[in-house]
Amino acid sequence: MWHVGTVVALNDETETVRTVRLKVSNWRSHVAGQHVDVRVTASDGYSAVRSYSIASAPNSDGHLELTIERLPEGEVSPYLTQEVEVGDRLELRGPIGGWFVWRNYQTEPVQLIGGGSGIVPLMAMIRSRASAGSSAPFRLLYSVREPSAVLYRDELHTLSNRDYPVTVSYAYTRAIPQGWPRPPGHIDASLIANTTWPSNLAPICYVCGPTSFVETIAGLLTACGHGTDKIRAERFGPTGEPQ
């Protein structure tokens, strides 16, 4: 079923990433980790559909947020990150997905590992935890090119300093903040061992990012003793959008 969503707010997270807030008619609340299909139709009748993860926590007021990275080869993302305006309408289908989700009644430790814009569905889980007042222990390991590319920086800082905090660790792959203790580089076995929940606590691990990133992280987690049944992955396709 397709829904009509009206753009009610826009926020530029970085130079290439924008959050679009929508009010959606006849919307049923989603579960953190789900995504929607967005259909954009041009004046000549040509339409394109792309999938985007929902960034906001579940709610019952019909609002949801999509955080979208602009990709040069994308058919939809340039419009959504540069041209769409408050008051415009978009077609959405969803919510979609039932495996890569976190529900607020879950109590086991949660390990989130995101690469670039792969943090978006993980942020929905973090926000869901906060809005539900859950005390489930969360850790986030966030791989990003450089400090200026970090999404939700201020919000993550705030949530990580509240009671029952979310512990946040960063892996900068190209440039690091001044005084950062680790040189630029990708997530490796040492970083996994030192920043993530140990396997003996049986955490559920959510990994999201490009396919190569997800496969590497899944391998590192398995090597550290995490069972494959505890690893849930969301892979991005060649265009950077969820498959």
WOGI-V300307 format. One record per residue. RES is the residue in three letters. SS is DSSP state (helix for helix, strand for strand, loop for the rest). PSI is psi in whole degrees, 0 to 359 (NA if undefined). OMEGA is omega in radians with two decimals (none if undefined). Layout:
res=RES ss=SS psi=PSI omega=OMEGA
res=RES ss=SS psi=PSI omega=OMEGA
//
This chain:
res=MET ss=loop psi=130 omega=3.11
res=TRP ss=strand psi=140 omega=3.10
res=HIS ss=strand psi=159 omega=3.06
res=VAL ss=strand psi=125 omega=3.11
res=GLY ss=strand psi=134 omega=3.11
res=THR ss=strand psi=128 omega=3.13
res=VAL ss=strand psi=122 omega=-3.12
res=VAL ss=strand psi=346 omega=3.11
res=ALA ss=strand psi=152 omega=3.10
res=LEU ss=strand psi=140 omega=3.12
res=ASN ss=strand psi=122 omega=3.09
res=ASP ss=strand psi=112 omega=-3.14
res=GLU ss=loop psi=318 omega=3.07
res=THR ss=loop psi=188 omega=3.14
res=GLU ss=loop psi=337 omega=-3.06
res=THR ss=loop psi=4 omega=-3.08
res=VAL ss=strand psi=131 omega=-3.13
res=ARG ss=strand psi=142 omega=3.00
res=THR ss=strand psi=126 omega=3.12
res=VAL ss=strand psi=121 omega=3.09
res=ARG ss=strand psi=131 omega=-3.05
res=LEU ss=strand psi=146 omega=2.92
res=LYS ss=strand psi=118 omega=-2.98
res=VAL ss=strand psi=128 omega=3.14
res=SER ss=loop psi=141 omega=3.09
res=ASN ss=loop psi=36 omega=-3.10
res=TRP ss=loop psi=135 omega=3.00
res=ARG ss=loop psi=145 omega=-3.06
res=SER ss=loop psi=143 omega=-3.14
res=HIS ss=loop psi=180 omega=3.03
res=VAL ss=loop psi=140 omega=-3.11
res=ALA ss=strand psi=127 omega=-3.10
res=GLY ss=loop psi=345 omega=3.14
res=GLN ss=loop psi=169 omega=3.13
res=HIS ss=strand psi=174 omega=3.09
res=VAL ss=strand psi=155 omega=2.94
res=ASP ss=strand psi=135 omega=3.09
res=VAL ss=strand psi=128 omega=3.12
res=ARG ss=strand psi=126 omega=3.11
res=VAL ss=strand psi=130 omega=-3.10
res=THR ss=strand psi=127 omega=3.14
res=ALA ss=loop psi=169 omega=-3.11
res=SER ss=loop psi=336 omega=3.12
res=ASP ss=loop psi=3 omega=3.10
res=GLY ss=loop psi=348 omega=3.12
res=TYR ss=loop psi=135 omega=3.14
res=SER ss=strand psi=152 omega=3.10
res=ALA ss=strand psi=145 omega=-3.12
res=VAL ss=strand psi=132 omega=3.06
res=ARG ss=strand psi=153 omega=-3.14
res=SER ss=strand psi=138 omega=3.12
res=TYR ss=strand psi=137 omega=3.10
res=SER ss=strand psi=146 omega=3.08
res=ILE ss=strand psi=130 omega=-3.09
res=ALA ss=loop psi=337 omega=-3.04
res=SER ss=loop psi=159 omega=3.06
res=ALA ss=loop psi=155 omega=3.06
res=PRO ss=loop psi=143 omega=3.10
res=ASN ss=loop psi=171 omega=-3.08
res=SER ss=loop psi=11 omega=-3.08
res=ASP ss=loop psi=7 omega=3.07
res=GLY ss=loop psi=9 omega=3.11
res=HIS ss=strand psi=144 omega=3.00
res=LEU ss=strand psi=159 omega=-3.13
res=GLU ss=strand psi=139 omega=3.05
res=LEU ss=strand psi=126 omega=3.06
res=THR ss=strand psi=120 omega=-2.91
res=ILE ss=strand psi=131 omega=3.07
res=GLU ss=strand psi=133 omega=3.12
res=ARG ss=loop psi=127 omega=-3.12
res=LEU ss=loop psi=130 omega=-3.05
res=PRO ss=loop psi=324 omega=-3.09
res=GLU ss=loop psi=1 omega=-3.09
res=GLY ss=loop psi=148 omega=3.09
res=GLU ss=loop psi=333 omega=-3.04
res=VAL ss=loop psi=319 omega=-3.02
res=SER ss=helix psi=323 omega=3.09
res=PRO ss=helix psi=321 omega=3.10
res=TYR ss=helix psi=314 omega=-3.07
res=LEU ss=helix psi=334 omega=-3.10
res=THR ss=helix psi=350 omega=-3.09
res=GLN ss=helix psi=331 omega=-2.98
res=GLU ss=helix psi=328 omega=-3.06
res=VAL ss=loop psi=145 omega=-3.10
res=GLU ss=loop psi=159 omega=3.05
res=VAL ss=loop psi=132 omega=-3.09
res=GLY ss=loop psi=341 omega=3.07
res=ASP ss=loop psi=156 omega=3.13
res=ARG ss=strand psi=142 omega=3.11
res=LEU ss=strand psi=151 omega=3.05
res=GLU ss=strand psi=133 omega=-3.13
res=LEU ss=strand psi=146 omega=3.06
res=ARG ss=strand psi=131 omega=-3.14
res=GLY ss=strand psi=196 omega=0.03
res=PRO ss=strand psi=153 omega=-3.04
res=ILE ss=strand psi=139 omega=3.05
res=GLY ss=loop psi=142 omega=3.13
res=GLY ss=loop psi=356 omega=-3.11
res=TRP ss=loop psi=311 omega=-3.11
res=PHE ss=loop psi=67 omega=-3.09
res=VAL ss=loop psi=155 omega=3.01
res=TRP ss=strand psi=129 omega=3.13
res=ARG ss=loop psi=146 omega=-2.96
res=ASN ss=loop psi=357 omega=3.03
res=TYR ss=loop psi=354 omega=3.10
res=GLN ss=loop psi=140 omega=-3.06
res=THR ss=loop psi=348 omega=-3.10
res=GLU ss=loop psi=159 omega=3.06
res=PRO ss=loop psi=145 omega=-3.12
res=VAL ss=strand psi=129 omega=3.05
res=GLN ss=strand psi=119 omega=3.11
res=LEU ss=strand psi=133 omega=3.09
res=ILE ss=strand psi=116 omega=-3.08
res=GLY ss=strand psi=146 omega=3.07
res=GLY ss=strand psi=117 omega=-3.14
res=GLY ss=helix psi=231 omega=3.14
res=SER ss=helix psi=359 omega=3.03
res=GLY ss=helix psi=353 omega=3.08
res=ILE ss=helix psi=344 omega=-2.98
res=VAL ss=helix psi=304 omega=3.13
res=PRO ss=helix psi=334 omega=3.09
res=LEU ss=helix psi=325 omega=3.09
res=MET ss=helix psi=325 omega=3.07
res=ALA ss=helix psi=322 omega=3.10
res=MET ss=helix psi=317 omega=3.12
res=ILE ss=helix psi=317 omega=3.14
res=ARG ss=helix psi=323 omega=3.10
res=SER ss=helix psi=317 omega=3.10
res=ARG ss=helix psi=315 omega=-3.11
res=ALA ss=helix psi=315 omega=-3.08
res=SER ss=helix psi=331 omega=3.13
res=ALA ss=helix psi=352 omega=-3.09
res=GLY ss=loop psi=27 omega=-3.12
res=SER ss=loop psi=146 omega=3.06
res=SER ss=loop psi=13 omega=3.07
res=ALA ss=loop psi=129 omega=-3.08
res=PRO ss=loop psi=126 omega=-3.11
res=PHE ss=strand psi=141 omega=2.92
res=ARG ss=strand psi=142 omega=3.10
res=LEU ss=strand psi=128 omega=2.98
res=LEU ss=strand psi=116 omega=-2.97
res=TYR ss=strand psi=115 omega=3.10
res=SER ss=strand psi=125 omega=-3.06
res=VAL ss=strand psi=153 omega=-3.03
res=ARG ss=loop psi=312 omega=-3.03
res=GLU ss=loop psi=165 omega=-3.09
res=PRO ss=helix psi=323 omega=-3.10
res=SER ss=helix psi=346 omega=-3.12
res=ALA ss=helix psi=358 omega=-3.12
res=VAL ss=loop psi=129 omega=3.07
res=LEU ss=loop psi=145 omega=3.05
res=TYR ss=loop psi=31 omega=-3.02
res=ARG ss=helix psi=308 omega=-3.07
res=ASP ss=helix psi=319 omega=-3.13
res=GLU ss=helix psi=319 omega=3.10
res=LEU ss=helix psi=320 omega=3.11
res=HIS ss=helix psi=317 omega=-3.14
res=THR ss=helix psi=312 omega=-3.09
res=LEU ss=helix psi=331 omega=-3.13
res=SER ss=loop psi=352 omega=-3.14
res=ASN ss=loop psi=6 omega=3.08
res=ARG ss=loop psi=173 omega=2.99
res=ASP ss=loop psi=150 omega=-3.05
res=TYR ss=loop psi=60 omega=-2.95
res=PRO ss=loop psi=165 omega=2.93
res=VAL ss=strand psi=123 omega=3.12
res=THR ss=strand psi=125 omega=-3.06
res=VAL ss=strand psi=129 omega=3.05
res=SER ss=strand psi=145 omega=-3.11
res=TYR ss=strand psi=146 omega=2.98
res=ALA ss=strand psi=108 omega=3.13
res=TYR ss=strand psi=127 omega=-3.01
res=THR ss=loop psi=339 omega=-3.08
res=ARG ss=loop psi=319 omega=-3.13
res=ALA ss=loop psi=144 omega=-3.07
res=ILE ss=loop psi=156 omega=3.03
res=PRO ss=loop psi=157 omega=3.11
res=GLN ss=loop psi=132 omega=3.12
res=GLY ss=loop psi=7 omega=-3.13
res=TRP ss=loop psi=134 omega=-3.00
res=PRO ss=loop psi=346 omega=-3.07
res=ARG ss=loop psi=134 omega=3.11
res=PRO ss=loop psi=162 omega=3.10
res=PRO ss=loop psi=140 omega=3.13
res=GLY ss=loop psi=164 omega=-3.13
res=HIS ss=loop psi=165 omega=3.08
res=ILE ss=loop psi=132 omega=3.13
res=ASP ss=loop psi=183 omega=-3.08
res=ALA ss=helix psi=322 omega=-3.13
res=SER ss=helix psi=316 omega=-3.14
res=LEU ss=helix psi=321 omega=3.07
res=ILE ss=helix psi=314 omega=-3.09
res=ALA ss=helix psi=327 omega=-3.02
res=ASN ss=helix psi=345 omega=-3.05
res=THR ss=helix psi=348 omega=-3.07
res=THR ss=loop psi=165 omega=3.13
res=TRP ss=loop psi=137 omega=3.07
res=PRO ss=loop psi=153 omega=-3.05
res=SER ss=helix psi=335 omega=-3.10
res=ASN ss=helix psi=346 omega=3.07
res=LEU ss=helix psi=356 omega=3.12
res=ALA ss=loop psi=51 omega=3.09
res=PRO ss=loop psi=157 omega=2.96
res=ILE ss=strand psi=131 omega=-3.03
res=CYS ss=strand psi=126 omega=3.08
res=TYR ss=strand psi=122 omega=-3.08
res=VAL ss=strand psi=128 omega=-3.11
res=CYS ss=strand psi=135 omega=3.12
res=GLY ss=strand psi=192 omega=3.08
res=PRO ss=strand psi=156 omega=-3.05
res=THR ss=helix psi=313 omega=-3.12
res=SER ss=helix psi=322 omega=3.11
res=PHE ss=helix psi=312 omega=-3.11
res=VAL ss=helix psi=316 omega=-3.12
res=GLU ss=helix psi=321 omega=3.11
res=THR ss=helix psi=313 omega=-3.11
res=ILE ss=helix psi=318 omega=3.12
res=ALA ss=helix psi=320 omega=3.11
res=GLY ss=helix psi=319 omega=3.12
res=LEU ss=helix psi=319 omega=3.12
res=LEU ss=helix psi=317 omega=3.11
res=THR ss=helix psi=319 omega=3.13
res=ALA ss=helix psi=335 omega=3.12
res=CYS ss=loop psi=4 omega=3.05
res=GLY ss=loop psi=2 omega=3.12
res=HIS ss=loop psi=133 omega=3.12
res=GLY ss=loop psi=147 omega=3.14
res=THR ss=helix psi=335 omega=3.12
res=ASP ss=helix psi=348 omega=3.14
res=LYS ss=helix psi=1 omega=-3.10
res=ILE ss=strand psi=120 omega=3.11
res=ARG ss=strand psi=131 omega=-3.00
res=ALA ss=strand psi=144 omega=3.01
res=GLU ss=strand psi=115 omega=-3.07
res=ARG ss=strand psi=142 omega=3.03
res=PHE ss=strand psi=144 omega=3.10
res=GLY ss=loop psi=187 omega=-3.09
res=PRO ss=loop psi=332 omega=-3.12
res=THR ss=loop psi=1 omega=-3.14
res=GLY ss=loop psi=5 omega=-3.09
res=GLU ss=loop psi=149 omega=-3.05
res=PRO ss=strand psi=142 omega=3.05
res=GLN ss=loop psi=NA omega=none
//
